[in-house]
Amino acid sequence: MSFFLIRLLQHFSHMELDLDAQPPEARPPSEWAGSEGQRGVEKIMPRMHLTLYIEGGLWVKMTEAEKAT
């Protein structure tokens, strides 16, 4: 599995969070902004049940890497 992920990621030159694609109910509360510690900088809502997951999904924008010649 890790080999597959590494090979997939090698095809992209840039990745960034797409916060606009995240559902509003899955975003951290606005009152968290400016708080001390990790809560003040969170842009996603990590959750845990049996495994760790991101509330609303983790959406990213990726730029395809140029082919090597």
NORPE-V36221 format. One line per field, one symbol per residue. ss: DSSP state (h for helix, s for strand, l for the rest). A space follows every 50 residues. Layout:
ss = ???
//
This chain:
ss = lhhhhhhhhllsssssslhhhllhhhlllhhhlllllhhhlllllsssll lssslllllssssslllll
//
